[in-house]
C-alpha cells in the first residue's frame, strides 16, 4: 500500500502540478512580485519573488532568519543563502540518470520530460471541452512496480485537462472565464479531483498568459496563494549571484 501511495502521489501531484511553485517557476516574462499565502484563520506568509531569464530568486523570513533561494535552470544549480551569517549552500538539480533537468520540450510534447521514474507514451489527440489536447499514457515505476494513468494535455497551455488514475480517481481542469485580477487580464480555471470513497475536491486558479504561470490559487478549506504587486521588466543580474563575502557550507 505504501508503494502504491507513493506512485499515486507521483501521478497526481508530480504530473498535475499545473502552475509552478515559487522555488521552481520559470515564467514567460521577467518580473518581480510578492507571493502571499493566507488561510481562513488569518495566518499570512509573504515571500518576495524575482524571476529572470531561466533564474528565480525568492526571499522569505523563517523563525526570524532571512532565507534567500536562487534557482539557475541553465546551470542546473540551486543556492540557499543565509544573509545573517553570510553563508550559502549549493546543490545540483539532477534528473533520473544524473543529467540536468529539462529537455527543452513542452508538457504537450512530453509531460514526463526530466521526471525520474515516469515514462510517457503518446496516444493521439482529442478534444476536451472544446480544447485541443494530446492524450498520453503515464507509467510510473517505483521499486520494480508500475502504475498507469491516462492524461490529456492542453496543446495551447500545456496543462493537464483531464487525468484518469488506476484506482478510479480523476482530475478535470476546465476553463471558466477571462477576468481582471490586480489590474491584469487573467484566465480563471476550475480543477475538480475525485478519489474513491472521499469527498470531491475543487480548487480555482487564475492563469496569467503574459507571465505564463498561475498568479492565484484557492484551495479547499480557505487557503489562498496569490502573486501581488507584479512588476514586469528585466531583473538585475546581481539578484541571481552569490555575494563575494559569503562562505559555502555543506548540506546537513
C-alpha positions, -999 to 999 in steps of 0.1 A, spaced: 0 0 0 29 24 8 44 18 -27 10 24 -44 5 55 -23 39 68 -34 31 61 -71 -3 76 -68 13 108 -55 38 108 -83 9 106 -108 -15 131 -91 10 156 -77 40 154 -99 21 155 -132 -9 176 -123 11 205 -109 -4 229 -134 13 260 -122 48 260 -107 57 269 -72 79 299 -61 111 278 -60 109 264 -95 88 288 -115 103 298 -149 78 322 -164 72 336 -198 84 372 -188 108 386 -163 91 402 -133 91 408 -96 62 402 -72 52 394 -37 38 359 -31 12 359 -3 -3 328 13 -31 332 38 -56 309 54 -91 311 69 -78 318 104 -59 349 92 -24 334 91 -3 350 65 31 342 49 48 366 24 76 358 0 94 382 -24 100 368 -58 122 379 -87 120 360 -120 147 365 -146 158 346 -177 158 309 -165 166 321 -130 144 327 -99 151 343 -66 128 342 -35 133 359 -2 114 349 30 118 350 68 117 318 88 118 319 126 133 354 125 160 344 100 161 356 64 165 329 38 172 335 1 168 308 -26 183 312 -60 175 286 -88 195 287 -120 180 263 -145 206 269 -173 234 257 -150 213 232 -130 222 248 -97 203 259 -66 217 280 -38 202 287 -4 217 319 12 216 329 49 224 367 49 225 369 87 255 345 87 268 354 52 268 317 43 252 296 15 245 260 5 248 247 -31 231 217 -47 228 204 -82 195 199 -99 198 164 -114 175 142 -134 169 105 -132 203 95 -147 223 124 -133 216 147 -163 205 182 -158 167 185 -157 147 199 -186 146 185 -221 136 216 -240 102 201 -247 68 214 -237 44 194 -215 22 187 -246 53 173 -263 65 152 -234 49 156 -199 74 132 -184 105 152 -195 131 153 -167 109 135 -142 125 104 -127 105 71 -126 80 83 -152 75 73 -188 51 88 -213 35 72 -244 16 94 -268 -18 80 -278 -30 107 -302 -51 139 -300 -86 145 -287 -109 174 -278 -117 181 -241 -145 206 -236 -137 220 -270 -100 224 -263 -73 206 -283 -54 181 -262 -27 154 -266 -36 121 -249 -8 103 -230 -4 71 -211 17 78 -180 37 49 -165 52 54 -130 78 29 -118 89 25 -82 108 -5 -68 100 -25 -99 63 -19 -95 43 1 -120 11 21 -122 -5 36 -153 -27 66 -157 -41 85 -187 -37 122 -192 -49 148 -217 -26 178 -221 -39 211 -234 -19 219 -266 -21 257 -260 -14 260 -223 5 227 -217 -16 218 -186 -35 185 -179 -71 190 -188 -80 155 -176 -63 127 -157 -76 92 -150 -59 71 -123 -58 34 -119 -77 34 -86 -107 52 -103 -97 87 -93 -99 115 -118 -88 151 -122 -105 175 -146 -94 211 -153 -119 234 -170 -117 269 -184 -142 292 -167 -137 328 -179 -114 357 -186 -112 380 -156 -92 410 -143 -71 404 -112 -50 431 -96 -51 451 -129 -40 422 -151 -61 402 -176 -61 365 -165 -79 332 -171 -99 315 -144 -98 277 -143 -116 252 -121 -100 219 -111 -121 190 -97 -104 160 -82 -123 128 -73 -109 100 -52 -129 68 -45 -148 70 -12 -137 105 -5 -154 139 -10 -149 157 -42 -122 184 -41 -124 217 -60 -98 243 -65 -97 275 -85 -67 290 -102 -60 322 -122 -35 319 -151 -16 349 -164 -9 344 -202 18 371 -203 37 356 -173 28 321 -184 21 310 -148 -6 309 -121 -10 341 -102 -37 330 -77 -50 297 -63 -79 290 -40 -77 256 -22 -103 237 -2 -106 249 33 -100 285 25 -62 286 18 -53 311 -9 -20 318 -27 -16 349 -48 11 370 -66 7 407 -58 25 439 -68 36 423 -101 61 445 -120 71 432 -154 106 441 -165 142 429 -168 157 419 -134 192 428 -124 218 400 -128 232 406 -93 200 393 -78 209 358 -91 245 357 -79 262 350 -46 279 379 -29 317 375 -28 319 377 10 296 347 15 312 314 26 299 280 14 286 254 39 278 217 34 243 204 35 235 188 69 
